[in-house]
Amino acid sequence: MREIRLLVATAWRVDRRLTLAMIAEPLGNTLVLMSGLWLAMLTNGVLQGDPRQTAIGIGALVIGAGLGWQLDLSASQWRMVLGEKVAHAFDTEIARMSASLPTLEHFDRAEYHDQLELLRQRQGQLGNSMSALAMTVKALAAGATVLVLLVVAHPAMLALVLLALPALLITKTQQRWRAQGEDSSALPGRTARHLRTVAQDRDAAVEIRLFGLAGDLERRMNDLWREQRVPIEAAERKVAGASLAQQLLYVAGVIAAVGFVLHQAIQGRSAPGDVVLAIYLSQQVQTAVIWPIQAVTGFGRTLHTVRRYRWLVDRARTATPTGSRPAPTEITDGIRLENVSFRYPGSEKWVLRNVDLLIPAGSALAVVGENGAGKTTLVKLLTRMYEPTEGRITVDGVDLAELDLETWRARLAATFQDFARFEFTVQHAVGVGDLPHLDDHEHVEAALTRANAHVLPQEAQLGTSWGGTDLSTGQWQKLALARGLARTPLIRFFDEPTASLDAFTEDALFTGMARATDGAHGMITVLVTHRFSTVRSSDLIVVLADAGVAELGSHQELLARNGRYAELYRSQADAFA
Ligand SMILES: Nc1ncnc2c1ncn2[C@@H]1O[C@H](COP(=O)(O)OP(=O)(O)OP(=O)(O)O)[C@@H](O)[C@H]1O
């Protein structure tokens, strides 16, 4: 019921007039179906020499059937238009909800991927859902009309209705088989989709060619396709067998029922019009009994998809509470990790364990450590892409979890190694880093200058598929850097922001630009890098290892300690000497 409410509410929001017009189709169809009655009246009128009955029969046939047919036809076209509008509403809503889940936790959950994959596969059904609902109402109205006409023809013809019972059972079972088939095809379907994306992915293109992976990818995709089809085809075979049995049973019933009314007429126990009605109904009974059941079943399948959609809606609504306290506009003391432990959802491994760390206001912190040490994870915790599994992170003593997530994120700016390639104009690709200034030419110009990222004029379109220009990885990265510099934040993150740039450029960027606003509002800069030449100029360096803080101090202090940092620093210095 909640699903139907959601459907109607969506359609109503999208187009009230068309939603109301959905009533016209069942109405029109009912009028057309009533023709059997007028036909019977006309037959009786003619045979009994009753001009009044004959005239009513003819008039009702012409007006009722004509009007009904026209209503049915027009409304079915309106239904298609409404279906397209509802599909668009669902598509945009799914994209919006997926993008606005507050944290990244859902990406680590297989359940989310499976649900979303099935939702994507069946997205067309969502668009047709309103149509399916209207068709179901139409089918039910048709069923009810034919039932009434069956009674009029001869109450014994109602025996046909009994055939609906096994049909109902069969269609219910069919629905379950189909759902089971779909569910067990979700994982191979998702994997195949991933491979298709990889095969067409620009970043993977070089390795695919170099390692000659095209054939291997094709084989994997074919295997997965077969694996995905097996449960679906098995379910469809069972469904087809059951449908055939149902049809045979049904046809036998129709023959018996019409034969019975004919027999009654021969015996003089029914009017000739009843025979006409019974023959007319023999064409319609299929519609009356099977169609509503199939429509309801088909609609049930649509509801299955709507249920998945609702799952996403609920998920988006109940996702991590974001806190309500407005984020501060300056940092006076610092950011503190208090006994913070973290492991990714579904993982047993602690990435960080009992970490205590103070990042003083106005400081530049460098985070170093070997691959997988947890540097990016630390950034994700500070940006609240994830919440700590244990412990808390505070800003000037206030738990981050208490802060309103949106305002907190508005105080952050970041540039990541895995940056997004927004194929907009240069102006917008950088401007999205500070939405209120999206179209502010001067503002974006300043960010481009700071990042030394004047790769193209600001109005130039990016991306060849839009008739624009493509950029080298380094140029894309510079734009990402400019985007990260567009906003004046409380914390500025650089997570290996310059992997595609040379060490000299990174050092110049970090020391020259990022720290240019040092101290303003207690702004903190967090730099994650493997380049120790850049790290040197930070106020504070934290070395992560074994899920914790291995060393902490300034460059000089850590060198003097002669520990892990000194070792890593010297090995890099030697390598570049
Ligand atoms: N989404 C995830 N789910 C499960 N484990 C993850 C996830 N992301 C990262 N990890 C694991 O967490 C650990 C820390 O990863 P993180 O990306 O923070 O390392 P890093 O220090 O930034 O490494 P690198 O220098 O290679 O970028 C790694 O062992 C990684 O496998």
The ligand as a Tripos MOL2 file, in Angstrom:
@<TRIPOS>MOLECULE
LIG
   31    33     1     0     0
SMALL
NO_CHARGES

@<TRIPOS>ATOM
      1 N1         36.4550    1.1710    1.5480 N.pl3     1 LIG1
      2 C1         37.2990    0.3700    2.1910 C.ar      1 LIG1
      3 N2         36.8770   -0.7970    2.7270 N.ar      1 LIG1
      4 C2         37.7060   -1.6120    3.3860 C.ar      1 LIG1
      5 N3         39.0100   -1.3470    3.5790 N.ar      1 LIG1
      6 C3         39.4920   -0.1980    3.0690 C.ar      1 LIG1
      7 C4         38.6660    0.7170    2.3540 C.ar      1 LIG1
      8 N4         39.4110    1.7620    1.9670 N.ar      1 LIG1
      9 C5         40.6580    1.5280    2.4380 C.ar      1 LIG1
     10 N5         40.6960    0.3610    3.0990 N.ar      1 LIG1
     11 C6         41.8520   -0.2220    3.7870 C.3       1 LIG1
     12 O1         42.2550    0.6690    4.7960 O.3       1 LIG1
     13 C7         43.6540    0.7260    4.8820 C.3       1 LIG1
     14 C8         44.1090    2.1700    4.8340 C.3       1 LIG1
     15 O2         43.7810    2.7070    3.5670 O.3       1 LIG1
     16 P1         44.1280    4.1950    3.2120 P.3       1 LIG1
     17 O3         43.5690    4.4720    1.8610 O.co2     1 LIG1
     18 O4         43.7390    5.0790    4.3120 O.co2     1 LIG1
     19 O5         45.7260    4.1120    3.1340 O.3       1 LIG1
     20 P2         46.7730    5.2320    2.7080 P.3       1 LIG1
     21 O6         47.7280    5.3750    3.8380 O.co2     1 LIG1
     22 O7         46.1050    6.4710    2.2540 O.co2     1 LIG1
     23 O8         47.4770    4.4680    1.5010 O.3       1 LIG1
     24 P3         48.1620    5.0180    0.1660 P.3       1 LIG1
     25 O9         49.4490    5.6390    0.5560 O.co2     1 LIG1
     26 O10        48.3950    3.7740   -0.6040 O.co2     1 LIG1
     27 O11        47.2150    5.9600   -0.4880 O.co2     1 LIG1
     28 C9         44.1960   -0.1370    3.7540 C.3       1 LIG1
     29 O12        44.5790   -1.3770    4.3170 O.3       1 LIG1
     30 C10        43.0250   -0.3340    2.8440 C.3       1 LIG1
     31 O13        43.0480   -1.6070    2.2660 O.3       1 LIG1
@<TRIPOS>BOND
     1     1     2 1
     2     2     3 ar
     3     2     7 ar
     4     3     4 ar
     5     4     5 ar
     6     5     6 ar
     7     6     7 ar
     8     6    10 ar
     9     7     8 ar
    10     8     9 ar
    11     9    10 ar
    12    10    11 1
    13    11    12 1
    14    11    30 1
    15    12    13 1
    16    13    14 1
    17    13    28 1
    18    14    15 1
    19    15    16 1
    20    16    17 2
    21    16    18 1
    22    16    19 1
    23    19    20 1
    24    20    21 2
    25    20    22 1
    26    20    23 1
    27    23    24 1
    28    24    25 2
    29    24    26 1
    30    24    27 1
    31    28    29 1
    32    28    30 1
    33    30    31 1
@<TRIPOS>SUBSTRUCTURE
     1 LIG1         1 GROUP 0 **** ****
